Amino acid sequence: QVQLVESGGGLVQAGGSLRLSCVASGRAFSRYAMAWFRQAPGKEREFVAAVWWNGKTSYTDSVKGRFTISRDNGKNTVDLQMNNLKPEDTAVYYCAADIEGLDNRLRLRQADYDTWGQGTQVTVSS
């Protein structure tokens, strides 16, 4: 069974940066489609960014130009570099995987992913 463990959350002032990391178990990480979602208090979980098996990426509009998702298949990790953070970025951030991700199908919904981490809190103060 694949497991995902996130790290790197914390408290930062507006305009600052954080780097989230997610490490996945399993021997077929290079086949997984990976993504980050977030959930703010009182709101539904929303898509943030995704990276496909071939390195293709996608971002929600509100983070374009500020966040960068990347993967290292040798280390079984996917990172989310977050720059110029805003108070509205405050949320619990979740790493997600589709372990049968060896295709180019669009994956922007929670239902597109079958494995989830426990989440890491990101708080941006104004």
Disulfide bonds with the S-S distance in Angstrom:
Cys22-Cys95 2.14
